[in-house]
Amino acid sequence: MTRVNKRNACVTDLNLIDYEEAWKFQSCLVTARHQGRLPLDVCLLLEHYPVMTLGKRGGRENLIVPERFLENRQIPLIQVERGGDITYHGPGQLVVYVISDLDEQKCDVTTFVSMLEETVIRTLKNYGVRGDRLPLNRGVFVSGQKIGSVGLALRKGVTFHGLSLNVNLSLEPFSWINPCGLKDIRMTTIQNEIKEDVQMAEVKQIIKSHLEDVFSLSLHDKTRDDLETIAGFSGIKTASAKNEAAHA
């Protein structure tokens, strides 16, 4: 049996964080990774405050409700550089951002996206849930309902953004959009599928083990401060404090 040598990488839990703050943090990590100041790949685990994001394919035409509807609920609508269309993030959805040097990972973008999907599929299997890919749409589906999404960006050979997995979040906001540009698609969660309470902390531990196996990584826990020190920057803050008050 051939032994696979795993690469060292960092994993950091950002918990519940404002989207723009996490976005800027990713961008700083990507720059540091490309410039060689950050010697290892990084996996960020987190949840977002309620937010709608638009990918490279746009997606405003797939927003079913008026933008004022979102504004009244203090839900930002943000254009970002990841692949894909419109989607929703909120508490109860696990997001994993992967900052990876593709040359070191030795794969192309298409393969990398498939590996993200495989990570979700294996995580679902731990809960007795079968996740499938569909021929025409990226992501992971359970009996035709979408449970996991992938959206990647690449800058100077370094990936960022990543995957989202619906754990136990409210699905109502997905009814305000055509998720990922798909009309009449239904969304689901792990909790809905197994009809039991699912703890986010447990899902994080499970997905970490599958990230290690799928990407051949040996993950080492680092705090946010650790990463900022290693990469040589600090103080990436936006509206988190305001959001914490607004959503309290």
PAKEMAR-488860 format. One line per field, with one value per residue: chain; z, y, x of N, C-alpha, C in turn; residue number from 1; residue in one letter. Coordinates in nm, 3 decimals, m for minus. Example, Ala and Ser with C-alpha at 12.3 -4.5 7.8 and 13.67 -1.06 7.14 Angstrom:
<pts>
ch: c(A,A) .
n_zz: c(0.780,0.708) .
n_yy: c(m0.569,m0.225) .
n_xx: c(1.319,1.285) .
ca_zz: c(0.780,0.714) .
ca_yy: c(m0.450,m0.106) .
ca_xx: c(1.230,1.367) .
c_zz: c(0.780,0.787) .
c_yy: c(m0.330,0.003) .
c_xx: c(1.320,1.290) .
i: c(1,2) .
aa: c(a,s) .
</pts>
This chain:
<pts>
ch: c(A,A,A,A,A,A,A,A,A,A,A,A,A,A,A,A,A,A,A,A,A,A,A,A,A,A,A,A,A,A,A,A,A,A,A,A,A,A,A,A,A,A,A,A,A,A,A,A,A,A,A,A,A,A,A,A,A,A,A,A,A,A,A,A,A,A,A,A,A,A,A,A,A,A,A,A,A,A,A,A,A,A,A,A,A,A,A,A,A,A,A,A,A,A,A,A,A,A,A,A,A,A,A,A,A,A,A,A,A,A,A,A,A,A,A,A,A,A,A,A,A,A,A,A,A,A,A,A,A,A,A,A,A,A,A,A,A,A,A,A,A,A,A,A,A,A,A,A,A,A,A,A,A,A,A,A,A,A,A,A,A,A,A,A,A,A,A,A,A,A,A,A,A,A,A,A,A,A,A,A,A,A,A,A,A,A,A,A,A,A,A,A,A,A,A,A,A,A,A,A,A,A,A,A,A,A,A,A,A,A,A,A,A,A,A,A,A,A,A,A,A,A,A,A,A,A,A,A,A,A,A,A,A,A,A,A,A,A,A,A,A,A,A,A,A,A,A,A) .
n_zz: c(0.000,m0.093,0.073,0.144,0.142,0.353,0.332,0.546,0.685,0.780,1.000,1.085,1.304,1.260,1.367,1.407,1.173,1.012,0.664,0.487,0.639,0.664,0.396,0.330,0.499,0.388,0.142,0.220,0.317,0.082,m0.069,0.098,0.085,m0.185,m0.203,m0.046,0.224,0.381,0.453,0.436,0.326,0.402,0.582,0.646,0.882,0.935,1.014,0.864,0.928,0.824,0.472,0.125,m0.161,m0.477,m0.754,m1.016,m1.236,m1.203,m1.106,m1.009,m1.148,m1.053,m0.806,m0.631,m0.466,m0.399,m0.371,m0.162,0.018,0.127,0.242,0.443,0.618,0.700,0.549,0.366,0.014,m0.183,m0.428,m0.542,m0.625,m0.667,m0.838,m0.993,m0.909,m0.753,m0.398,m0.062,0.265,0.609,0.971,1.097,0.869,0.752,0.645,0.446,0.371,0.149,0.124,m0.098,m0.257,m0.580,m0.730,m0.539,m0.443,m0.662,m0.864,m1.091,m1.130,m1.180,m1.083,m0.817,m0.734,m0.756,m0.552,m0.331,m0.340,m0.294,m0.032,0.103,0.039,0.170,0.432,0.471,0.457,0.704,0.853,0.759,0.525,0.181,m0.051,m0.372,m0.694,m0.965,m1.321,m1.467,m1.290,m1.045,m0.707,m0.424,m0.386,m0.235,m0.297,m0.512,m0.394,m0.298,m0.092,m0.047,m0.157,m0.396,m0.468,m0.623,m0.628,m0.797,m0.760,m0.889,m0.888,m0.643,m0.450,m0.326,m0.135,m0.143,m0.005,0.099,0.346,0.429,0.746,0.984,0.934,0.887,0.608,0.480,0.363,0.118,m0.040,m0.141,m0.355,m0.667,m0.601,m0.668,m0.927,m1.010,m1.105,m0.935,m0.766,m0.475,m0.138,0.123,0.453,0.672,0.917,0.853,0.694,0.857,1.065,1.326,1.590,1.498,1.575,1.522,1.599,1.601,1.330,1.221,1.319,1.190,0.918,0.902,0.927,0.687,0.501,0.543,0.447,0.179,0.055,0.114,0.351,0.655,0.912,1.120,1.410,1.427,1.568,1.478,1.531,1.529,1.253,1.143,1.249,1.140,0.866,0.856,0.892,1.035,1.214,1.049,1.024,1.002,0.982,1.195,1.472,1.466,1.335,1.520,1.721,1.582,1.520,1.758) .
n_yy: c(m0.120,0.217,0.488,0.802,1.114,1.369,1.720,1.987,2.216,2.501,2.544,2.745,2.859,3.088,3.134,3.303,3.551,3.870,3.909,4.076,4.131,3.877,3.834,4.033,3.947,3.697,3.791,3.922,3.702,3.554,3.723,3.720,3.449,3.414,3.584,3.454,3.499,3.368,3.049,2.816,2.641,2.743,2.669,2.808,2.800,2.882,3.075,3.292,3.615,3.696,3.726,3.810,3.703,3.778,3.609,3.565,3.521,3.696,3.765,3.928,3.921,3.691,3.746,3.740,3.898,4.255,4.471,4.645,4.498,4.326,4.517,4.622,4.416,4.417,4.278,4.246,4.286,4.164,4.197,3.968,3.802,3.531,3.218,3.135,3.212,3.394,3.357,3.259,3.322,3.234,3.216,2.885,2.767,2.605,2.737,2.697,2.828,2.804,2.866,2.813,2.713,2.628,2.513,2.381,2.212,2.064,2.039,2.123,2.391,2.285,2.022,2.082,2.201,1.978,1.828,1.978,1.935,1.659,1.654,1.755,1.554,1.330,1.419,1.434,1.163,1.069,1.122,0.952,1.035,1.053,1.218,1.367,1.446,1.655,1.633,1.880,2.089,2.242,2.152,1.991,1.751,1.624,1.382,1.541,1.789,2.081,2.086,2.153,2.397,2.522,2.760,2.920,3.124,3.251,3.378,3.474,3.208,3.116,2.984,3.098,3.166,2.901,2.639,2.578,2.440,2.333,2.315,2.351,2.572,2.833,2.798,2.981,3.232,3.143,3.121,3.366,3.400,3.266,3.013,3.001,3.055,2.870,2.784,2.690,2.514,2.323,2.363,2.202,2.079,1.927,1.871,1.870,1.644,1.425,1.447,1.515,1.703,1.883,1.951,2.228,2.239,1.972,1.903,2.062,1.938,1.692,1.765,1.873,1.647,1.520,1.709,1.686,1.425,1.425,1.635,1.565,1.666,1.773,1.909,2.190,2.350,2.695,3.021,3.319,3.542,3.417,3.355,3.613,3.712,3.536,3.588,3.855,4.080,4.271,4.352,4.352,4.465,4.517,4.565,4.405,4.443,4.615,4.450,4.243,4.370,4.437,4.190,4.069) .
n_xx: c(0.084,0.060,0.202,0.070,0.214,0.138,0.077,0.169,m0.064,m0.264,m0.544,m0.815,m1.061,m1.303,m1.543,m1.856,m1.885,m1.865,m1.936,m1.785,m1.561,m1.441,m1.391,m1.203,m1.001,m0.939,m0.837,m0.602,m0.460,m0.430,m0.262,m0.037,0.025,0.090,0.311,0.490,0.513,0.337,0.375,0.226,m0.073,m0.413,m0.708,m1.014,m1.268,m1.605,m1.904,m2.145,m2.292,m2.630,m2.634,m2.640,m2.470,m2.320,m2.189,m1.938,m2.098,m2.294,m2.626,m2.828,m3.064,m3.167,m3.255,m3.539,m3.697,m3.746,m3.457,m3.484,m3.631,m3.440,m3.271,m3.435,m3.429,m3.175,m2.986,m2.707,m2.623,m2.384,m2.133,m1.898,m1.580,m1.588,m1.661,m1.978,m2.326,m2.592,m2.617,m2.706,m2.583,m2.575,m2.618,m2.575,m2.503,m2.224,m1.925,m1.641,m1.341,m1.074,m0.743,m0.513,m0.212,m0.201,0.002,0.157,m0.038,m0.073,m0.275,m0.547,m0.793,m1.051,m1.031,m0.978,m1.219,m1.385,m1.276,m1.349,m1.626,m1.624,m1.535,m1.758,m1.946,m1.837,m1.852,m2.129,m2.187,m2.107,m2.328,m2.512,m2.626,m2.677,m2.491,m2.493,m2.348,m2.458,m2.492,m2.491,m2.466,m2.263,m2.182,m2.343,m2.599,m2.899,m3.116,m3.201,m3.227,m3.053,m2.768,m2.509,m2.274,m2.036,m1.787,m1.533,m1.239,m0.949,m0.628,m0.330,m0.243,m0.329,m0.587,m0.908,m1.212,m1.459,m1.636,m1.978,m2.190,m2.505,m2.613,m2.785,m2.944,m3.196,m3.404,m3.558,m3.460,m3.354,m3.574,m3.612,m3.454,m3.324,m3.144,m2.799,m2.859,m3.043,m3.358,m3.654,m3.525,m3.489,m3.379,m3.192,m3.101,m2.855,m2.974,m3.249,m3.255,m3.185,m3.353,m3.286,m3.128,m2.839,m2.509,m2.303,m2.032,m1.957,m1.985,m1.786,m1.553,m1.570,m1.562,m1.310,m1.146,m1.203,m1.119,m0.847,m0.802,m0.901,m0.759,m0.505,m0.374,m0.217,m0.361,m0.313,m0.413,m0.460,m0.480,m0.661,m0.500,m0.251,m0.225,m0.225,0.011,0.203,0.165,0.216,0.045,m0.228,m0.534,m0.768,m1.068,m1.420,m1.752,m1.832,m1.881,m2.098,m2.283,m2.305,m2.443,m2.676,m2.786,m2.824) .
ca_zz: c(0.000,m0.104,0.178,0.091,0.228,0.370,0.349,0.660,0.655,0.898,1.005,1.180,1.323,1.277,1.430,1.335,1.129,0.904,0.535,0.431,0.720,0.623,0.257,0.335,0.564,0.283,0.043,0.280,0.322,m0.056,m0.103,0.177,0.034,m0.314,m0.182,0.029,0.367,0.444,0.392,0.434,0.290,0.516,0.577,0.741,0.913,0.987,0.975,0.835,0.952,0.700,0.360,m0.010,m0.243,m0.620,m0.810,m1.145,m1.334,m1.169,m1.027,m0.965,m1.213,m0.975,m0.679,m0.653,m0.389,m0.422,m0.286,m0.041,0.108,0.199,0.323,0.562,0.708,0.725,0.480,0.255,m0.115,m0.211,m0.546,m0.512,m0.740,m0.677,m0.945,m0.958,m0.917,m0.623,m0.292,0.073,0.378,0.737,1.084,1.076,0.747,0.767,0.529,0.451,0.271,0.136,0.060,m0.137,m0.373,m0.667,m0.771,m0.432,m0.436,m0.782,m0.934,m1.157,m1.062,m1.191,m0.988,m0.683,m0.705,m0.734,m0.420,m0.234,m0.341,m0.231,0.112,0.149,0.025,0.278,0.559,0.478,0.480,0.848,0.909,0.689,0.417,0.054,m0.133,m0.512,m0.790,m1.083,m1.440,m1.522,m1.187,m0.939,m0.575,m0.373,m0.378,m0.167,m0.362,m0.597,m0.318,m0.280,0.048,m0.044,m0.273,m0.413,m0.547,m0.604,m0.699,m0.811,m0.782,m0.897,m0.855,m0.506,m0.440,m0.208,m0.126,m0.118,0.000,0.209,0.377,0.511,0.863,1.058,0.918,0.831,0.462,0.424,0.272,m0.015,m0.118,m0.194,m0.469,m0.737,m0.550,m0.768,m1.058,m1.044,m1.077,m0.880,m0.686,m0.332,m0.054,0.243,0.553,0.737,1.022,0.789,0.636,0.957,1.163,1.458,1.609,1.454,1.637,1.430,1.644,1.557,1.184,1.194,1.343,1.085,0.788,0.911,0.899,0.545,0.430,0.551,0.362,0.037,0.005,0.164,0.440,0.800,0.957,1.252,1.456,1.451,1.593,1.381,1.563,1.479,1.108,1.114,1.283,1.039,0.735,0.865,0.889,1.148,1.226,0.945,1.090,0.929,1.053,1.281,1.598,1.436,1.306,1.643,1.791,1.504,1.516,1.894) .
ca_yy: c(0.000,0.338,0.586,0.937,1.215,1.483,1.851,2.065,2.331,2.563,2.555,2.849,2.875,3.229,3.138,3.384,3.668,3.953,3.862,4.161,4.114,3.750,3.853,4.108,3.861,3.604,3.861,3.942,3.572,3.519,3.802,3.669,3.315,3.433,3.650,3.366,3.532,3.263,2.931,2.701,2.662,2.774,2.644,2.890,2.750,2.995,3.103,3.434,3.684,3.689,3.803,3.757,3.736,3.758,3.562,3.617,3.512,3.796,3.704,4.016,3.875,3.578,3.797,3.742,4.008,4.382,4.494,4.712,4.391,4.284,4.630,4.631,4.306,4.436,4.172,4.307,4.220,4.195,4.138,3.915,3.749,3.385,3.165,3.107,3.309,3.445,3.261,3.313,3.267,3.276,3.127,2.750,2.716,2.598,2.784,2.663,2.898,2.734,2.945,2.705,2.729,2.514,2.445,2.288,2.112,1.982,2.011,2.239,2.445,2.192,1.913,2.138,2.215,1.842,1.786,2.045,1.859,1.530,1.679,1.765,1.422,1.244,1.469,1.389,1.018,1.048,1.136,0.859,1.108,1.036,1.338,1.337,1.552,1.654,1.651,2.015,2.192,2.213,2.147,1.858,1.742,1.509,1.356,1.655,1.913,2.125,2.095,2.209,2.479,2.553,2.879,2.939,3.231,3.223,3.497,3.443,3.068,3.085,2.978,3.145,3.123,2.757,2.562,2.599,2.321,2.368,2.228,2.364,2.709,2.857,2.797,3.082,3.329,3.087,3.139,3.501,3.399,3.140,2.984,2.965,3.073,2.754,2.805,2.577,2.424,2.321,2.351,2.121,2.085,1.798,1.852,1.831,1.510,1.317,1.472,1.525,1.821,1.868,2.052,2.282,2.203,1.835,1.905,2.120,1.836,1.591,1.817,1.889,1.518,1.490,1.799,1.625,1.306,1.457,1.723,1.513,1.769,1.756,2.040,2.234,2.459,2.825,3.128,3.429,3.620,3.340,3.373,3.751,3.725,3.462,3.653,3.991,4.187,4.262,4.457,4.353,4.474,4.597,4.599,4.295,4.491,4.666,4.336,4.170,4.443,4.433,4.056,4.015) .
ca_xx: c(0.000,0.140,0.176,0.057,0.274,0.048,0.139,0.124,m0.149,m0.326,m0.690,m0.854,m1.205,m1.338,m1.676,m1.955,m1.809,m1.918,m1.887,m1.680,m1.440,m1.380,m1.347,m1.077,m0.902,m0.897,m0.756,m0.469,m0.394,m0.393,m0.144,0.076,0.060,0.157,0.440,0.577,0.514,0.256,0.437,0.136,m0.213,m0.499,m0.852,m1.090,m1.401,m1.680,m2.042,m2.163,m2.418,m2.708,m2.580,m2.652,m2.353,m2.330,m2.063,m1.894,m2.206,m2.395,m2.730,m2.937,m3.187,m3.215,m3.308,m3.683,m3.755,m3.677,m3.340,m3.533,m3.674,m3.320,m3.225,m3.521,m3.390,m3.032,m2.912,m2.633,m2.612,m2.244,m2.072,m1.764,m1.508,m1.595,m1.744,m2.117,m2.435,m2.635,m2.644,m2.729,m2.509,m2.629,m2.586,m2.624,m2.440,m2.079,m1.849,m1.498,m1.261,m0.946,m0.638,m0.422,m0.124,m0.233,0.125,0.192,m0.145,m0.054,m0.401,m0.605,m0.910,m1.164,m1.007,m0.989,m1.362,m1.436,m1.228,m1.437,m1.752,m1.598,m1.528,m1.897,m2.008,m1.788,m1.906,m2.269,m2.190,m2.097,m2.463,m2.600,m2.692,m2.607,m2.477,m2.463,m2.323,m2.544,m2.408,m2.485,m2.455,m2.169,m2.241,m2.382,m2.744,m2.957,m3.246,m3.233,m3.226,m2.914,m2.726,m2.374,m2.238,m1.894,m1.758,m1.390,m1.168,m0.806,m0.546,m0.187,m0.220,m0.374,m0.733,m0.980,m1.352,m1.456,m1.761,m2.073,m2.269,m2.621,m2.616,m2.912,m2.990,m3.328,m3.398,m3.649,m3.397,m3.333,m3.696,m3.608,m3.364,m3.303,m3.009,m2.697,m2.918,m3.125,m3.500,m3.731,m3.442,m3.518,m3.261,m3.211,m2.994,m2.829,m3.074,m3.375,m3.244,m3.177,m3.460,m3.225,m3.044,m2.701,m2.424,m2.203,m1.897,m1.931,m1.967,m1.653,m1.450,m1.582,m1.518,m1.164,m1.082,m1.218,m1.028,m0.714,m0.794,m0.924,m0.654,m0.376,m0.320,m0.210,m0.407,m0.268,m0.497,m0.398,m0.575,m0.654,m0.380,m0.136,m0.215,m0.187,0.153,0.280,0.152,0.269,m0.055,m0.322,m0.635,m0.871,m1.198,m1.518,m1.875,m1.875,m1.937,m2.232,m2.369,m2.331,m2.549,m2.799,m2.843,m2.831) .
c_zz: c(0.000,0.004,0.117,0.191,0.234,0.391,0.474,0.612,0.785,0.887,1.117,1.184,1.353,1.339,1.345,1.301,1.015,0.770,0.484,0.509,0.679,0.482,0.253,0.398,0.464,0.185,0.093,0.285,0.183,m0.098,m0.030,0.127,m0.097,m0.297,m0.100,0.177,0.447,0.382,0.375,0.382,0.417,0.486,0.685,0.758,0.978,0.952,0.949,0.895,0.820,0.592,0.229,m0.087,m0.388,m0.674,m0.946,m1.249,m1.304,m1.076,m0.981,m1.027,m1.140,m0.832,m0.698,m0.582,m0.424,m0.327,m0.155,0.064,0.192,0.292,0.452,0.664,0.740,0.670,0.361,0.128,m0.171,m0.336,m0.512,m0.636,m0.754,m0.800,m0.897,m0.963,m0.776,m0.523,m0.161,0.171,0.506,0.846,1.066,0.947,0.769,0.636,0.550,0.337,0.269,0.057,0.029,m0.261,m0.462,m0.717,m0.666,m0.419,m0.554,m0.845,m1.001,m1.085,m1.065,m1.093,m0.845,m0.642,m0.678,m0.597,m0.309,m0.225,m0.269,m0.079,0.172,0.147,0.138,0.414,0.577,0.511,0.628,0.916,0.840,0.576,0.289,m0.024,m0.273,m0.587,m0.902,m1.204,m1.481,m1.418,m1.080,m0.805,m0.537,m0.345,m0.304,m0.223,m0.441,m0.526,m0.287,m0.133,0.061,m0.171,m0.277,m0.502,m0.521,m0.680,m0.699,m0.838,m0.776,m0.847,m0.717,m0.502,m0.317,m0.233,m0.112,m0.120,0.113,0.222,0.471,0.625,0.932,1.046,0.870,0.680,0.399,0.329,0.132,m0.102,m0.179,m0.318,m0.548,m0.701,m0.659,m0.909,m1.102,m1.005,m1.028,m0.804,m0.540,m0.256,0.065,0.335,0.606,0.839,0.965,0.741,0.742,1.068,1.308,1.467,1.568,1.511,1.540,1.469,1.597,1.407,1.148,1.213,1.233,0.953,0.787,0.876,0.751,0.458,0.429,0.454,0.213,m0.022,0.048,0.249,0.581,0.861,1.100,1.293,1.483,1.482,1.482,1.405,1.515,1.330,1.073,1.143,1.178,0.906,0.737,0.846,1.009,1.132,1.115,1.012,1.003,1.019,1.150,1.409,1.578,1.410,1.430,1.721,1.717,1.510,1.654,1.931) .
c_yy: c(0.125,0.437,0.726,1.035,1.336,1.612,1.918,2.184,2.381,2.557,2.652,2.861,3.022,3.246,3.220,3.519,3.739,3.910,3.944,4.150,3.986,3.761,3.926,4.026,3.759,3.670,3.884,3.811,3.528,3.592,3.749,3.532,3.328,3.491,3.566,3.398,3.432,3.131,2.811,2.740,2.680,2.734,2.727,2.829,2.862,2.986,3.252,3.486,3.683,3.782,3.732,3.797,3.698,3.716,3.622,3.615,3.614,3.740,3.797,3.975,3.755,3.616,3.819,3.860,4.138,4.397,4.562,4.610,4.342,4.393,4.641,4.523,4.308,4.321,4.235,4.221,4.260,4.122,4.093,3.845,3.597,3.344,3.146,3.228,3.356,3.331,3.333,3.244,3.318,3.179,2.990,2.688,2.718,2.639,2.748,2.736,2.834,2.822,2.848,2.743,2.607,2.442,2.343,2.177,2.016,1.940,2.138,2.280,2.348,2.076,1.961,2.152,2.078,1.790,1.853,1.971,1.726,1.543,1.687,1.628,1.329,1.288,1.425,1.241,0.985,1.052,1.043,0.923,1.091,1.167,1.301,1.464,1.542,1.688,1.797,2.124,2.150,2.218,2.004,1.858,1.615,1.490,1.477,1.788,1.953,2.143,2.158,2.284,2.499,2.676,2.919,3.062,3.197,3.353,3.456,3.301,3.025,3.090,3.053,3.129,2.971,2.691,2.610,2.473,2.360,2.268,2.235,2.505,2.715,2.867,2.906,3.179,3.274,3.101,3.278,3.512,3.269,3.098,2.935,2.974,2.961,2.779,2.675,2.476,2.434,2.300,2.261,2.138,1.944,1.769,1.809,1.686,1.400,1.333,1.467,1.654,1.789,1.983,2.096,2.241,2.062,1.830,1.960,2.016,1.730,1.642,1.841,1.758,1.483,1.585,1.741,1.509,1.341,1.539,1.679,1.617,1.716,1.892,2.069,2.356,2.584,2.926,3.232,3.514,3.549,3.365,3.513,3.774,3.658,3.536,3.799,4.101,4.171,4.367,4.464,4.350,4.556,4.623,4.492,4.343,4.542,4.551,4.256,4.236,4.429,4.298,3.992,3.985) .
c_xx: c(0.088,0.101,0.175,0.118,0.182,0.127,0.084,0.042,m0.211,m0.478,m0.726,m1.005,m1.234,m1.476,m1.773,m1.893,m1.879,m1.856,m1.770,m1.550,m1.367,m1.323,m1.213,m0.965,m0.848,m0.801,m0.614,m0.391,m0.348,m0.267,m0.021,0.121,0.137,0.297,0.538,0.587,0.432,0.299,0.344,m0.002,m0.296,m0.643,m0.919,m1.229,m1.480,m1.828,m2.050,m2.293,m2.496,m2.656,m2.615,m2.527,m2.378,m2.194,m2.034,m2.005,m2.316,m2.499,m2.841,m3.070,m3.246,m3.251,m3.458,m3.750,m3.683,m3.558,m3.381,m3.578,m3.556,m3.270,m3.305,m3.488,m3.241,m2.948,m2.840,m2.640,m2.476,m2.196,m1.930,m1.707,m1.513,m1.676,m1.887,m2.208,m2.469,m2.653,m2.663,m2.637,m2.574,m2.590,m2.651,m2.576,m2.289,m2.013,m1.703,m1.429,m1.122,m0.849,m0.525,m0.341,m0.143,m0.109,0.168,0.089,m0.138,m0.188,m0.450,m0.733,m1.028,m1.151,m1.024,m1.135,m1.424,m1.395,m1.309,m1.570,m1.734,m1.591,m1.668,m1.964,m1.965,m1.840,m2.051,m2.279,m2.178,m2.234,m2.562,m2.677,m2.611,m2.608,m2.433,m2.425,m2.426,m2.459,m2.388,m2.461,m2.355,m2.240,m2.276,m2.531,m2.785,m3.097,m3.293,m3.236,m3.081,m2.882,m2.587,m2.343,m2.087,m1.881,m1.615,m1.343,m1.020,m0.733,m0.398,m0.156,m0.263,m0.526,m0.784,m1.130,m1.350,m1.592,m1.850,m2.157,m2.382,m2.635,m2.751,m2.970,m3.135,m3.316,m3.485,m3.579,m3.369,m3.457,m3.703,m3.519,m3.383,m3.161,m2.914,m2.753,m3.010,m3.271,m3.563,m3.646,m3.483,m3.387,m3.293,m3.091,m2.968,m2.939,m3.208,m3.371,m3.246,m3.280,m3.408,m3.146,m2.901,m2.620,m2.314,m2.061,m1.860,m1.904,m1.829,m1.543,m1.451,m1.526,m1.367,m1.094,m1.091,m1.135,m0.887,m0.700,m0.804,m0.809,m0.514,m0.304,m0.308,m0.239,m0.363,m0.350,m0.414,m0.508,m0.564,m0.530,m0.253,m0.116,m0.170,m0.039,0.240,0.282,0.197,0.168,m0.146,m0.430,m0.737,m1.007,m1.292,m1.637,m1.920,m1.940,m2.079,m2.328,m2.402,m2.443,m2.682,m2.867,m2.853,m2.975) .
i: c(1,2,3,4,5,6,7,8,9,10,11,12,13,14,15,16,17,18,19,20,21,22,23,24,25,26,27,28,29,30,31,32,33,34,35,36,37,38,39,40,41,42,43,44,45,46,47,48,49,50,51,52,53,54,55,56,57,58,59,60,61,62,63,64,65,66,67,68,69,70,71,72,73,74,75,76,77,78,79,80,81,82,83,84,85,86,87,88,89,90,91,92,93,94,95,96,97,98,99,100,101,102,103,104,105,106,107,108,109,110,111,112,113,114,115,116,117,118,119,120,121,122,123,124,125,126,127,128,129,130,131,132,133,134,135,136,137,138,139,140,141,142,143,144,145,146,147,148,149,150,151,152,153,154,155,156,157,158,159,160,161,162,163,164,165,166,167,168,169,170,171,172,173,174,175,176,177,178,179,180,181,182,183,184,185,186,187,188,189,190,191,192,193,194,195,196,197,198,199,200,201,202,203,204,205,206,207,208,209,210,211,212,213,214,215,216,217,218,219,220,221,222,223,224,225,226,227,228,229,230,231,232,233,234,235,236,237,238,239,240,241,242,243,244,245,246,247,248) .
aa: c(m,t,r,v,n,k,r,n,a,c,v,t,d,l,n,l,i,d,y,e,e,a,w,k,f,q,s,c,l,v,t,a,r,h,q,g,r,l,p,l,d,v,c,l,l,l,e,h,y,p,v,m,t,l,g,k,r,g,g,r,e,n,l,i,v,p,e,r,f,l,e,n,r,q,i,p,l,i,q,v,e,r,g,g,d,i,t,y,h,g,p,g,q,l,v,v,y,v,i,s,d,l,d,e,q,k,c,d,v,t,t,f,v,s,m,l,e,e,t,v,i,r,t,l,k,n,y,g,v,r,g,d,r,l,p,l,n,r,g,v,f,v,s,g,q,k,i,g,s,v,g,l,a,l,r,k,g,v,t,f,h,g,l,s,l,n,v,n,l,s,l,e,p,f,s,w,i,n,p,c,g,l,k,d,i,r,m,t,t,i,q,n,e,i,k,e,d,v,q,m,a,e,v,k,q,i,i,k,s,h,l,e,d,v,f,s,l,s,l,h,d,k,t,r,d,d,l,e,t,i,a,g,f,s,g,i,k,t,a,s,a,k,n,e,a,a,h,a) .
</pts>
